[in-house]
Amino acid sequence: MKKLIVSCFAVGVFLNVNAQNYWKKNAGKTAKVILTSAKTNEKMADKGMVKFEKFGQPKETDACIFVDPDFKYQKLIGIGGAITDASAETFYKMPKDKQKEILEAYFGKNGLGYTVVRTNMNSCDFSSDSYTYVEDNDTALKTFNIAHDEKYKIPMIKEAQKAIGKDFTFYFSPWSPPAWMKSNKSLFKGGRLENQYYQTWADYYIKFIKEYEKRGINIWGLTVQNEPMATQTWESCIYSAEEEGEFLKNNLGPTLWKNGYKDKKVMIWDHNRDLIYQRATTTLSDPETSKYAHGIGYHWYETWNNKTQLFDNLSETQRAFPDKFLAFTEGCKEQFKMSGIYDVSLGELYGRNMLNDFNKGTALWTDWNVLLDETGGPNHVGNFCFAPIIADTKTGEVHYTYEYYYVGHVSKFIKPNARRIGNSSNRAALTSTTFMNENGQLVTVIMNDSENDIETNLWIEGMAAKLSAPAHSIQTVIL
């Protein structure tokens, strides 16, 4: 009996008529295993091949990761990180050979395979100074000038673009409009965009896009506002869900379309998972607003320091809006200490979030700063944080944290346009996800963040490969 074919954008199921023959072609095949283990201090080590053998009904005592290629879900847009002012300034303080090493580590053929880059429009906390691109009270934006970005940020973005090639996916986010456009007349501590400046601010985005694209940097997308519910000591601006919707419907959306930028992917929210469902259902309730939005962005800071992140809010939001993609737009470990850069918990924070985010429907995943210095900065408000790569600008040394390797177990092997497929674990300590690349390659990532080694089975349609999942490890299995 043939299986019914059902289609939907991201959370819908695709039942592949031919997938039932998957193991007729692959029975007895071997899969490659790549392992990072804190126990043995191995980093993305090639552990050789494992063979799939017949394995019928598993018992409850059999630890298993179940994969079913019949079930296909969202398509991966890409994985990457942010090139902020701090990242770019740190990059150009390093020796030339180290700059080349860092670029290769992220964007090169032998690196993590990053294809996505985010940056800030106007300054953010990870800038050495606060700045905008216009002079005060210039409502016509005649003084708009991005010379500030041309010193560090644009050159590094262009280096990344060159290394990535055709898959380069670049988007930006504002932290604050110019102070004179805001209710509190400050870049900092929240405040709201004054109604009289809604259109001026919308025109500002267009100026930014045009200036970057003049320099050969194609803009793929943008978020309306970074963290619109956070009154920060640094650059910030507050929008209610209704206000964000009104700005998008009446100003930003029409202005993008009028200027020939209908294809730019606009993402709303760009804040934590805790309010994502409320924000999406409120902001997008009006069809005239929704038509301008392509995706829903989010961060992880609501409960980043424990294991109870609100992942179910993602799947609920995706079910409500199957025509919009979910985008993780920022996350990092705060409270930087140089003494903690080799702690495996940094990697497990990333692994836990990435694997669960993808399993709940996320299509785009963007880390925060790709590079920071030995202080966890530079940062003009003392908000020092970790990054996957820490560059010591005093000694010229490059440090690779567990963040780097845990992200790499996903980004290096799962390519843009891969489809997530059915995956389930029967052990709470084992978190996993599976994607199928466009070439049919099957990639499963398995993380064990417990204190115990676990022997498990990667089970696919009555065949299984025996795997060892050491305590505090992550592995990628490629078939």
TORKOL-4160 file (C-alpha; in steps of 0.2 Angstrom, whole numbers, padded with zeros to 4 digits, m for minus):
479
<pt num="1" X="0000" Y="0000" Z="0000"/>
<pt num="2" X="0007" Y="0017" Z="m0005"/>
<pt num="3" X="0009" Y="0030" Z="0008"/>
<pt num="4" X="m0001" Y="0046" Z="0007"/>
<pt num="5" X="0009" Y="0061" Z="0002"/>
<pt num="6" X="0005" Y="0077" Z="0013"/>
<pt num="7" X="0013" Y="0094" Z="0011"/>
<pt num="8" X="0015" Y="0109" Z="0022"/>
<pt num="9" X="0028" Y="0122" Z="0024"/>
<pt num="10" X="0038" Y="0118" Z="0040"/>
<pt num="11" X="0030" Y="0107" Z="0053"/>
<pt num="12" X="0019" Y="0098" Z="0040"/>
<pt num="13" X="0024" Y="0080" Z="0036"/>
<pt num="14" X="0031" Y="0074" Z="0020"/>
<pt num="15" X="0028" Y="0055" Z="0017"/>
<pt num="16" X="0040" Y="0049" Z="0004"/>
<pt num="17" X="0033" Y="0035" Z="m0006"/>
<pt num="18" X="0050" Y="0029" Z="m0011"/>
<pt num="19" X="0058" Y="0031" Z="0007"/>
<pt num="20" X="0052" Y="0013" Z="0011"/>
<pt num="21" X="0065" Y="0007" Z="m0001"/>
<pt num="22" X="0079" Y="0017" Z="0008"/>
<pt num="23" X="0086" Y="0002" Z="0017"/>
<pt num="24" X="0084" Y="m0009" Z="0002"/>
<pt num="25" X="0098" Y="0002" Z="m0005"/>
<pt num="26" X="0108" Y="0005" Z="0011"/>
<pt num="27" X="0106" Y="m0012" Z="0021"/>
<pt num="28" X="0123" Y="m0017" Z="0027"/>
<pt num="29" X="0130" Y="0001" Z="0024"/>
<pt num="30" X="0142" Y="0009" Z="0035"/>
<pt num="31" X="0142" Y="0027" Z="0043"/>
<pt num="32" X="0156" Y="0038" Z="0048"/>
<pt num="33" X="0157" Y="0044" Z="0066"/>
<pt num="34" X="0164" Y="0061" Z="0071"/>
<pt num="35" X="0166" Y="0063" Z="0090"/>
<pt num="36" X="0170" Y="0077" Z="0103"/>
<pt num="37" X="0172" Y="0071" Z="0120"/>
<pt num="38" X="0177" Y="0081" Z="0136"/>
<pt num="39" X="0181" Y="0064" Z="0144"/>
<pt num="40" X="0195" Y="0060" Z="0131"/>
<pt num="41" X="0198" Y="0078" Z="0126"/>
<pt num="42" X="0195" Y="0073" Z="0108"/>
<pt num="43" X="0189" Y="0087" Z="0097"/>
<pt num="44" X="0179" Y="0082" Z="0081"/>
<pt num="45" X="0189" Y="0066" Z="0080"/>
<pt num="46" X="0186" Y="0054" Z="0066"/>
<pt num="47" X="0181" Y="0038" Z="0075"/>
<pt num="48" X="0180" Y="0027" Z="0059"/>
<pt num="49" X="0165" Y="0018" Z="0053"/>
<pt num="50" X="0150" Y="0009" Z="0061"/>
<pt num="51" X="0140" Y="m0004" Z="0052"/>
<pt num="52" X="0121" Y="m0006" Z="0051"/>
<pt num="53" X="0114" Y="m0023" Z="0055"/>
<pt num="54" X="0096" Y="m0030" Z="0056"/>
<pt num="55" X="0088" Y="m0025" Z="0072"/>
<pt num="56" X="0070" Y="m0029" Z="0075"/>
<pt num="57" X="0058" Y="m0022" Z="0089"/>
<pt num="58" X="0069" Y="m0013" Z="0102"/>
<pt num="59" X="0066" Y="m0018" Z="0120"/>
<pt num="60" X="0064" Y="m0004" Z="0133"/>
<pt num="61" X="0081" Y="m0008" Z="0140"/>
<pt num="62" X="0089" Y="m0004" Z="0123"/>
<pt num="63" X="0095" Y="0014" Z="0122"/>
<pt num="64" X="0090" Y="0020" Z="0104"/>
<pt num="65" X="0090" Y="0035" Z="0093"/>
<pt num="66" X="0075" Y="0032" Z="0081"/>
<pt num="67" X="0076" Y="0039" Z="0063"/>
<pt num="68" X="0063" Y="0038" Z="0050"/>
<pt num="69" X="0067" Y="0045" Z="0032"/>
<pt num="70" X="0049" Y="0044" Z="0027"/>
<pt num="71" X="0045" Y="0060" Z="0038"/>
<pt num="72" X="0052" Y="0076" Z="0031"/>
<pt num="73" X="0050" Y="0093" Z="0040"/>
<pt num="74" X="0057" Y="0111" Z="0038"/>
<pt num="75" X="0071" Y="0115" Z="0026"/>
<pt num="76" X="0087" Y="0122" Z="0033"/>
<pt num="77" X="0091" Y="0140" Z="0027"/>
<pt num="78" X="0108" Y="0140" Z="0036"/>
<pt num="79" X="0119" Y="0142" Z="0051"/>
<pt num="80" X="0131" Y="0156" Z="0056"/>
<pt num="81" X="0135" Y="0170" Z="0068"/>
<pt num="82" X="0136" Y="0189" Z="0070"/>
<pt num="83" X="0150" Y="0200" Z="0064"/>
<pt num="84" X="0148" Y="0214" Z="0076"/>
<pt num="85" X="0159" Y="0229" Z="0078"/>
<pt num="86" X="0167" Y="0220" Z="0092"/>
<pt num="87" X="0170" Y="0204" Z="0081"/>
<pt num="88" X="0178" Y="0215" Z="0067"/>
<pt num="89" X="0188" Y="0226" Z="0078"/>
<pt num="90" X="0196" Y="0211" Z="0087"/>
<pt num="91" X="0199" Y="0202" Z="0070"/>
<pt num="92" X="0209" Y="0217" Z="0064"/>
<pt num="93" X="0219" Y="0218" Z="0079"/>
<pt num="94" X="0226" Y="0200" Z="0076"/>
<pt num="95" X="0241" Y="0196" Z="0065"/>
<pt num="96" X="0237" Y="0193" Z="0047"/>
<pt num="97" X="0240" Y="0174" Z="0048"/>
<pt num="98" X="0228" Y="0173" Z="0063"/>
<pt num="99" X="0215" Y="0183" Z="0053"/>
<pt num="100" X="0216" Y="0170" Z="0039"/>
<pt num="101" X="0215" Y="0156" Z="0052"/>
<pt num="102" X="0199" Y="0163" Z="0059"/>
<pt num="103" X="0191" Y="0166" Z="0042"/>
<pt num="104" X="0195" Y="0148" Z="0038"/>
<pt num="105" X="0189" Y="0141" Z="0054"/>
<pt num="106" X="0171" Y="0148" Z="0052"/>
<pt num="107" X="0169" Y="0151" Z="0033"/>
<pt num="108" X="0182" Y="0140" Z="0024"/>
<pt num="109" X="0180" Y="0123" Z="0016"/>
<pt num="110" X="0189" Y="0115" Z="0031"/>
<pt num="111" X="0179" Y="0126" Z="0044"/>
<pt num="112" X="0162" Y="0125" Z="0051"/>
<pt num="113" X="0153" Y="0129" Z="0035"/>
<pt num="114" X="0145" Y="0145" Z="0041"/>
<pt num="115" X="0134" Y="0153" Z="0028"/>
<pt num="116" X="0124" Y="0165" Z="0038"/>
<pt num="117" X="0130" Y="0182" Z="0044"/>
<pt num="118" X="0121" Y="0195" Z="0055"/>
<pt num="119" X="0126" Y="0212" Z="0059"/>
<pt num="120" X="0120" Y="0228" Z="0068"/>
<pt num="121" X="0113" Y="0243" Z="0060"/>
<pt num="122" X="0119" Y="0258" Z="0071"/>
<pt num="123" X="0129" Y="0253" Z="0087"/>
<pt num="124" X="0124" Y="0239" Z="0099"/>
<pt num="125" X="0132" Y="0234" Z="0116"/>
<pt num="126" X="0146" Y="0225" Z="0106"/>
<pt num="127" X="0153" Y="0241" Z="0099"/>
<pt num="128" X="0167" Y="0251" Z="0106"/>
<pt num="129" X="0157" Y="0267" Z="0105"/>
<pt num="130" X="0139" Y="0273" Z="0101"/>
<pt num="131" X="0135" Y="0279" Z="0084"/>
<pt num="132" X="0121" Y="0282" Z="0071"/>
<pt num="133" X="0123" Y="0286" Z="0052"/>
<pt num="134" X="0115" Y="0303" Z="0052"/>
<pt num="135" X="0117" Y="0320" Z="0061"/>
<pt num="136" X="0104" Y="0325" Z="0074"/>
<pt num="137" X="0087" Y="0330" Z="0067"/>
<pt num="138" X="0091" Y="0326" Z="0049"/>
<pt num="139" X="0073" Y="0320" Z="0045"/>
<pt num="140" X="0077" Y="0320" Z="0026"/>
<pt num="141" X="0092" Y="0308" Z="0030"/>
<pt num="142" X="0103" Y="0319" Z="0019"/>
<pt num="143" X="0118" Y="0316" Z="0030"/>
<pt num="144" X="0117" Y="0297" Z="0030"/>
<pt num="145" X="0134" Y="0290" Z="0030"/>
<pt num="146" X="0141" Y="0272" Z="0034"/>
<pt num="147" X="0159" Y="0277" Z="0035"/>
<pt num="148" X="0160" Y="0270" Z="0053"/>
<pt num="149" X="0157" Y="0253" Z="0046"/>
<pt num="150" X="0170" Y="0254" Z="0032"/>
<pt num="151" X="0184" Y="0254" Z="0045"/>
<pt num="152" X="0182" Y="0236" Z="0052"/>
<pt num="153" X="0164" Y="0229" Z="0050"/>
<pt num="154" X="0162" Y="0229" Z="0031"/>
<pt num="155" X="0179" Y="0223" Z="0027"/>
<pt num="156" X="0177" Y="0208" Z="0038"/>
<pt num="157" X="0159" Y="0205" Z="0031"/>
<pt num="158" X="0166" Y="0205" Z="0014"/>
<pt num="159" X="0180" Y="0193" Z="0018"/>
<pt num="160" X="0166" Y="0181" Z="0025"/>
<pt num="161" X="0156" Y="0184" Z="0009"/>
<pt num="162" X="0171" Y="0179" Z="m0002"/>
<pt num="163" X="0174" Y="0163" Z="0008"/>
<pt num="164" X="0156" Y="0158" Z="0009"/>
<pt num="165" X="0152" Y="0161" Z="m0010"/>
<pt num="166" X="0135" Y="0158" Z="m0017"/>
<pt num="167" X="0127" Y="0152" Z="m0001"/>
<pt num="168" X="0131" Y="0169" Z="0008"/>
<pt num="169" X="0115" Y="0174" Z="0018"/>
<pt num="170" X="0117" Y="0191" Z="0026"/>
<pt num="171" X="0104" Y="0200" Z="0037"/>
<pt num="172" X="0104" Y="0215" Z="0050"/>
<pt num="173" X="0096" Y="0221" Z="0065"/>
<pt num="174" X="0094" Y="0238" Z="0073"/>
<pt num="175" X="0096" Y="0240" Z="0092"/>
<pt num="176" X="0090" Y="0258" Z="0093"/>
<pt num="177" X="0085" Y="0272" Z="0081"/>
<pt num="178" X="0094" Y="0289" Z="0083"/>
<pt num="179" X="0091" Y="0297" Z="0100"/>
<pt num="180" X="0081" Y="0312" Z="0092"/>
<pt num="181" X="0068" Y="0300" Z="0085"/>
<pt num="182" X="0064" Y="0292" Z="0102"/>
<pt num="183" X="0053" Y="0296" Z="0117"/>
<pt num="184" X="0067" Y="0296" Z="0130"/>
<pt num="185" X="0080" Y="0306" Z="0118"/>
<pt num="186" X="0093" Y="0293" Z="0121"/>
<pt num="187" X="0100" Y="0278" Z="0112"/>
<pt num="188" X="0100" Y="0268" Z="0129"/>
<pt num="189" X="0087" Y="0262" Z="0142"/>
<pt num="190" X="0073" Y="0258" Z="0130"/>
<pt num="191" X="0062" Y="0272" Z="0125"/>
<pt num="192" X="0050" Y="0271" Z="0110"/>
<pt num="193" X="0050" Y="0277" Z="0092"/>
<pt num="194" X="0040" Y="0293" Z="0091"/>
<pt num="195" X="0025" Y="0291" Z="0080"/>
<pt num="196" X="0031" Y="0306" Z="0069"/>
<pt num="197" X="0047" Y="0297" Z="0065"/>
<pt num="198" X="0040" Y="0280" Z="0059"/>
<pt num="199" X="0042" Y="0284" Z="0041"/>
<pt num="200" X="0059" Y="0292" Z="0043"/>
<pt num="201" X="0065" Y="0277" Z="0052"/>
<pt num="202" X="0058" Y="0266" Z="0039"/>
<pt num="203" X="0067" Y="0276" Z="0026"/>
<pt num="204" X="0083" Y="0273" Z="0036"/>
<pt num="205" X="0082" Y="0254" Z="0033"/>
<pt num="206" X="0082" Y="0258" Z="0014"/>
<pt num="207" X="0097" Y="0269" Z="0015"/>
<pt num="208" X="0106" Y="0256" Z="0025"/>
<pt num="209" X="0102" Y="0242" Z="0012"/>
<pt num="210" X="0107" Y="0253" Z="m0002"/>
<pt num="211" X="0124" Y="0258" Z="0005"/>
<pt num="212" X="0128" Y="0240" Z="0009"/>
<pt num="213" X="0123" Y="0234" Z="m0008"/>
<pt num="214" X="0133" Y="0247" Z="m0017"/>
<pt num="215" X="0148" Y="0239" Z="m0009"/>
<pt num="216" X="0143" Y="0222" Z="m0015"/>
<pt num="217" X="0135" Y="0215" Z="0001"/>
<pt num="218" X="0118" Y="0208" Z="m0004"/>
<pt num="219" X="0105" Y="0210" Z="0010"/>
<pt num="220" X="0095" Y="0194" Z="0012"/>
<pt num="221" X="0085" Y="0200" Z="0027"/>
<pt num="222" X="0082" Y="0210" Z="0042"/>
<pt num="223" X="0073" Y="0210" Z="0059"/>
<pt num="224" X="0062" Y="0224" Z="0064"/>
<pt num="225" X="0070" Y="0227" Z="0081"/>
<pt num="226" X="0082" Y="0218" Z="0092"/>
<pt num="227" X="0074" Y="0213" Z="0108"/>
<pt num="228" X="0059" Y="0225" Z="0108"/>
<pt num="229" X="0054" Y="0221" Z="0126"/>
<pt num="230" X="0071" Y="0224" Z="0134"/>
<pt num="231" X="0075" Y="0241" Z="0142"/>
<pt num="232" X="0094" Y="0239" Z="0142"/>
<pt num="233" X="0108" Y="0250" Z="0149"/>
<pt num="234" X="0114" Y="0250" Z="0131"/>
<pt num="235" X="0106" Y="0253" Z="0114"/>
<pt num="236" X="0088" Y="0248" Z="0115"/>
<pt num="237" X="0070" Y="0252" Z="0109"/>
<pt num="238" X="0053" Y="0246" Z="0115"/>
<pt num="239" X="0039" Y="0241" Z="0104"/>
<pt num="240" X="0023" Y="0232" Z="0110"/>
<pt num="241" X="0017" Y="0218" Z="0098"/>
<pt num="242" X="0004" Y="0230" Z="0091"/>
<pt num="243" X="0017" Y="0244" Z="0089"/>
<pt num="244" X="0028" Y="0232" Z="0079"/>
<pt num="245" X="0014" Y="0227" Z="0068"/>
<pt num="246" X="0008" Y="0245" Z="0065"/>
<pt num="247" X="0026" Y="0250" Z="0060"/>
<pt num="248" X="0028" Y="0235" Z="0049"/>
<pt num="249" X="0011" Y="0237" Z="0040"/>
<pt num="250" X="0011" Y="0256" Z="0038"/>
<pt num="251" X="0029" Y="0260" Z="0036"/>
<pt num="252" X="0043" Y="0247" Z="0035"/>
<pt num="253" X="0034" Y="0234" Z="0024"/>
<pt num="254" X="0027" Y="0246" Z="0011"/>
<pt num="255" X="0043" Y="0256" Z="0010"/>
<pt num="256" X="0053" Y="0240" Z="0007"/>
<pt num="257" X="0041" Y="0235" Z="m0007"/>
<pt num="258" X="0040" Y="0252" Z="m0015"/>
<pt num="259" X="0059" Y="0252" Z="m0016"/>
<pt num="260" X="0060" Y="0235" Z="m0025"/>
<pt num="261" X="0065" Y="0225" Z="m0009"/>
<pt num="262" X="0049" Y="0214" Z="m0008"/>
<pt num="263" X="0061" Y="0199" Z="m0008"/>
<pt num="264" X="0070" Y="0205" Z="0008"/>
<pt num="265" X="0066" Y="0192" Z="0022"/>
<pt num="266" X="0058" Y="0202" Z="0036"/>
<pt num="267" X="0058" Y="0194" Z="0054"/>
<pt num="268" X="0047" Y="0200" Z="0068"/>
<pt num="269" X="0050" Y="0199" Z="0087"/>
<pt num="270" X="0069" Y="0195" Z="0088"/>
<pt num="271" X="0068" Y="0192" Z="0107"/>
<pt num="272" X="0066" Y="0177" Z="0119"/>
<pt num="273" X="0056" Y="0161" Z="0117"/>
<pt num="274" X="0045" Y="0166" Z="0132"/>
<pt num="275" X="0034" Y="0178" Z="0123"/>
<pt num="276" X="0036" Y="0172" Z="0105"/>
<pt num="277" X="0019" Y="0164" Z="0103"/>
<pt num="278" X="0010" Y="0180" Z="0110"/>
<pt num="279" X="0020" Y="0191" Z="0100"/>
<pt num="280" X="0017" Y="0181" Z="0084"/>
<pt num="281" X="m0001" Y="0179" Z="0086"/>
<pt num="282" X="m0004" Y="0197" Z="0090"/>
<pt num="283" X="0008" Y="0205" Z="0078"/>
<pt num="284" X="0003" Y="0194" Z="0063"/>
<pt num="285" X="m0016" Y="0193" Z="0067"/>
<pt num="286" X="m0019" Y="0207" Z="0054"/>
<pt num="287" X="m0017" Y="0199" Z="0036"/>
<pt num="288" X="m0010" Y="0216" Z="0030"/>
<pt num="289" X="0004" Y="0215" Z="0042"/>
<pt num="290" X="0007" Y="0197" Z="0040"/>
<pt num="291" X="0010" Y="0199" Z="0021"/>
<pt num="292" X="0026" Y="0209" Z="0025"/>
<pt num="293" X="0033" Y="0196" Z="0037"/>
<pt num="294" X="0043" Y="0181" Z="0032"/>
<pt num="295" X="0050" Y="0174" Z="0048"/>
<pt num="296" X="0049" Y="0175" Z="0067"/>
<pt num="297" X="0066" Y="0178" Z="0076"/>
<pt num="298" X="0070" Y="0173" Z="0094"/>
<pt num="299" X="0084" Y="0172" Z="0107"/>
<pt num="300" X="0087" Y="0160" Z="0121"/>
<pt num="301" X="0090" Y="0172" Z="0136"/>
<pt num="302" X="0074" Y="0168" Z="0145"/>
<pt num="303" X="0081" Y="0153" Z="0154"/>
<pt num="304" X="0098" Y="0151" Z="0146"/>
<pt num="305" X="0107" Y="0145" Z="0162"/>
<pt num="306" X="0096" Y="0129" Z="0165"/>
<pt num="307" X="0090" Y="0114" Z="0155"/>
<pt num="308" X="0071" Y="0120" Z="0154"/>
<pt num="309" X="0071" Y="0132" Z="0140"/>
<pt num="310" X="0054" Y="0135" Z="0132"/>
<pt num="311" X="0056" Y="0125" Z="0116"/>
<pt num="312" X="0038" Y="0120" Z="0115"/>
<pt num="313" X="0034" Y="0138" Z="0112"/>
<pt num="314" X="0043" Y="0136" Z="0095"/>
<pt num="315" X="0033" Y="0122" Z="0089"/>
<pt num="316" X="0016" Y="0130" Z="0095"/>
<pt num="317" X="0021" Y="0146" Z="0085"/>
<pt num="318" X="0026" Y="0136" Z="0070"/>
<pt num="319" X="0009" Y="0127" Z="0070"/>
<pt num="320" X="0000" Y="0144" Z="0071"/>
<pt num="321" X="0011" Y="0151" Z="0056"/>
<pt num="322" X="0016" Y="0137" Z="0045"/>
<pt num="323" X="0020" Y="0149" Z="0031"/>
<pt num="324" X="0033" Y="0158" Z="0042"/>
<pt num="325" X="0050" Y="0152" Z="0046"/>
<pt num="326" X="0058" Y="0151" Z="0063"/>
<pt num="327" X="0075" Y="0160" Z="0065"/>
<pt num="328" X="0086" Y="0159" Z="0080"/>
<pt num="329" X="0094" Y="0176" Z="0079"/>
<pt num="330" X="0105" Y="0177" Z="0094"/>
<pt num="331" X="0112" Y="0168" Z="0109"/>
<pt num="332" X="0128" Y="0168" Z="0120"/>
<pt num="333" X="0135" Y="0164" Z="0137"/>
<pt num="334" X="0136" Y="0179" Z="0147"/>
<pt num="335" X="0147" Y="0184" Z="0162"/>
<pt num="336" X="0164" Y="0181" Z="0153"/>
<pt num="337" X="0179" Y="0173" Z="0162"/>
<pt num="338" X="0195" Y="0169" Z="0153"/>
<pt num="339" X="0197" Y="0155" Z="0165"/>
<pt num="340" X="0181" Y="0147" Z="0159"/>
<pt num="341" X="0184" Y="0146" Z="0140"/>
<pt num="342" X="0188" Y="0127" Z="0140"/>
<pt num="343" X="0173" Y="0122" Z="0150"/>
<pt num="344" X="0162" Y="0109" Z="0141"/>
<pt num="345" X="0146" Y="0117" Z="0148"/>
<pt num="346" X="0149" Y="0130" Z="0135"/>
<pt num="347" X="0147" Y="0118" Z="0121"/>
<pt num="348" X="0133" Y="0109" Z="0130"/>
<pt num="349" X="0123" Y="0125" Z="0131"/>
<pt num="350" X="0124" Y="0127" Z="0112"/>
<pt num="351" X="0121" Y="0108" Z="0108"/>
<pt num="352" X="0105" Y="0108" Z="0119"/>
<pt num="353" X="0098" Y="0123" Z="0111"/>
<pt num="354" X="0103" Y="0119" Z="0093"/>
<pt num="355" X="0096" Y="0101" Z="0093"/>
<pt num="356" X="0080" Y="0106" Z="0102"/>
<pt num="357" X="0077" Y="0122" Z="0091"/>
<pt num="358" X="0079" Y="0112" Z="0075"/>
<pt num="359" X="0067" Y="0098" Z="0082"/>
<pt num="360" X="0054" Y="0111" Z="0085"/>
<pt num="361" X="0055" Y="0118" Z="0068"/>
<pt num="362" X="0069" Y="0131" Z="0067"/>
<pt num="363" X="0075" Y="0134" Z="0049"/>
<pt num="364" X="0089" Y="0147" Z="0053"/>
<pt num="365" X="0101" Y="0147" Z="0067"/>
<pt num="366" X="0113" Y="0162" Z="0071"/>
<pt num="367" X="0125" Y="0163" Z="0085"/>
<pt num="368" X="0130" Y="0180" Z="0092"/>
<pt num="369" X="0148" Y="0187" Z="0091"/>
<pt num="370" X="0159" Y="0176" Z="0080"/>
<pt num="371" X="0174" Y="0183" Z="0089"/>
<pt num="372" X="0178" Y="0192" Z="0105"/>
<pt num="373" X="0194" Y="0197" Z="0113"/>
<pt num="374" X="0202" Y="0191" Z="0130"/>
<pt num="375" X="0190" Y="0202" Z="0140"/>
<pt num="376" X="0175" Y="0195" Z="0132"/>
<pt num="377" X="0173" Y="0212" Z="0122"/>
<pt num="378" X="0176" Y="0225" Z="0117"/>
<pt num="379" X="0160" Y="0231" Z="0124"/>
<pt num="380" X="0156" Y="0249" Z="0129"/>
<pt num="381" X="0144" Y="0245" Z="0143"/>
<pt num="382" X="0153" Y="0231" Z="0151"/>
<pt num="383" X="0142" Y="0217" Z="0145"/>
<pt num="384" X="0156" Y="0204" Z="0142"/>
<pt num="385" X="0152" Y="0187" Z="0135"/>
<pt num="386" X="0159" Y="0171" Z="0128"/>
<pt num="387" X="0161" Y="0167" Z="0109"/>
<pt num="388" X="0165" Y="0151" Z="0100"/>
<pt num="389" X="0183" Y="0159" Z="0096"/>
<pt num="390" X="0192" Y="0170" Z="0108"/>
<pt num="391" X="0206" Y="0180" Z="0101"/>
<pt num="392" X="0220" Y="0186" Z="0113"/>
<pt num="393" X="0225" Y="0202" Z="0106"/>
<pt num="394" X="0239" Y="0204" Z="0118"/>
<pt num="395" X="0248" Y="0188" Z="0113"/>
<pt num="396" X="0240" Y="0184" Z="0096"/>
<pt num="397" X="0234" Y="0167" Z="0102"/>
<pt num="398" X="0217" Y="0160" Z="0095"/>
<pt num="399" X="0207" Y="0150" Z="0108"/>
<pt num="400" X="0193" Y="0137" Z="0102"/>
<pt num="401" X="0180" Y="0134" Z="0115"/>
<pt num="402" X="0168" Y="0119" Z="0116"/>
<pt num="403" X="0155" Y="0131" Z="0109"/>
<pt num="404" X="0165" Y="0131" Z="0092"/>
<pt num="405" X="0165" Y="0112" Z="0091"/>
<pt num="406" X="0148" Y="0109" Z="0097"/>
<pt num="407" X="0141" Y="0121" Z="0084"/>
<pt num="408" X="0152" Y="0112" Z="0071"/>
<pt num="409" X="0145" Y="0095" Z="0074"/>
<pt num="410" X="0129" Y="0103" Z="0066"/>
<pt num="411" X="0135" Y="0116" Z="0054"/>
<pt num="412" X="0150" Y="0107" Z="0046"/>
<pt num="413" X="0139" Y="0092" Z="0040"/>
<pt num="414" X="0121" Y="0099" Z="0038"/>
<pt num="415" X="0120" Y="0110" Z="0023"/>
<pt num="416" X="0108" Y="0123" Z="0017"/>
<pt num="417" X="0092" Y="0116" Z="0010"/>
<pt num="418" X="0094" Y="0100" Z="0020"/>
<pt num="419" X="0077" Y="0094" Z="0026"/>
<pt num="420" X="0075" Y="0089" Z="0044"/>
<pt num="421" X="0068" Y="0071" Z="0046"/>
<pt num="422" X="0059" Y="0061" Z="0059"/>
<pt num="423" X="0070" Y="0058" Z="0075"/>
<pt num="424" X="0067" Y="0052" Z="0092"/>
<pt num="425" X="0077" Y="0047" Z="0107"/>
<pt num="426" X="0071" Y="0035" Z="0121"/>
<pt num="427" X="0084" Y="0042" Z="0134"/>
<pt num="428" X="0082" Y="0059" Z="0142"/>
<pt num="429" X="0101" Y="0061" Z="0143"/>
<pt num="430" X="0103" Y="0059" Z="0124"/>
<pt num="431" X="0097" Y="0073" Z="0113"/>
<pt num="432" X="0098" Y="0071" Z="0094"/>
<pt num="433" X="0092" Y="0078" Z="0077"/>
<pt num="434" X="0093" Y="0071" Z="0060"/>
<pt num="435" X="0094" Y="0080" Z="0043"/>
<pt num="436" X="0095" Y="0074" Z="0025"/>
<pt num="437" X="0106" Y="0084" Z="0014"/>
<pt num="438" X="0101" Y="0088" Z="m0004"/>
<pt num="439" X="0112" Y="0074" Z="m0010"/>
<pt num="440" X="0103" Y="0061" Z="0000"/>
<pt num="441" X="0116" Y="0060" Z="0014"/>
<pt num="442" X="0109" Y="0057" Z="0031"/>
<pt num="443" X="0116" Y="0066" Z="0046"/>
<pt num="444" X="0112" Y="0063" Z="0064"/>
<pt num="445" X="0119" Y="0073" Z="0078"/>
<pt num="446" X="0118" Y="0065" Z="0096"/>
<pt num="447" X="0123" Y="0074" Z="0112"/>
<pt num="448" X="0125" Y="0066" Z="0129"/>
<pt num="449" X="0126" Y="0079" Z="0143"/>
<pt num="450" X="0125" Y="0067" Z="0157"/>
<pt num="451" X="0139" Y="0061" Z="0169"/>
<pt num="452" X="0137" Y="0043" Z="0162"/>
<pt num="453" X="0143" Y="0034" Z="0147"/>
<pt num="454" X="0128" Y="0027" Z="0136"/>
<pt num="455" X="0129" Y="0013" Z="0124"/>
<pt num="456" X="0115" Y="0017" Z="0111"/>
<pt num="457" X="0109" Y="0011" Z="0094"/>
<pt num="458" X="0105" Y="0022" Z="0079"/>
<pt num="459" X="0089" Y="0013" Z="0073"/>
<pt num="460" X="0083" Y="0016" Z="0055"/>
<pt num="461" X="0069" Y="0005" Z="0048"/>
<pt num="462" X="0074" Y="m0011" Z="0056"/>
<pt num="463" X="0092" Y="m0008" Z="0055"/>
<pt num="464" X="0104" Y="m0001" Z="0068"/>
<pt num="465" X="0122" Y="0004" Z="0071"/>
<pt num="466" X="0129" Y="0002" Z="0089"/>
<pt num="467" X="0136" Y="0018" Z="0095"/>
<pt num="468" X="0146" Y="0024" Z="0111"/>
<pt num="469" X="0140" Y="0040" Z="0118"/>
<pt num="470" X="0153" Y="0045" Z="0131"/>
<pt num="471" X="0148" Y="0057" Z="0146"/>
<pt num="472" X="0149" Y="0075" Z="0140"/>
<pt num="473" X="0150" Y="0071" Z="0122"/>
<pt num="474" X="0143" Y="0076" Z="0105"/>
<pt num="475" X="0144" Y="0065" Z="0089"/>
<pt num="476" X="0139" Y="0066" Z="0071"/>
<pt num="477" X="0135" Y="0051" Z="0062"/>
<pt num="478" X="0135" Y="0052" Z="0043"/>
<pt num="479" X="0127" Y="0039" Z="0031"/>
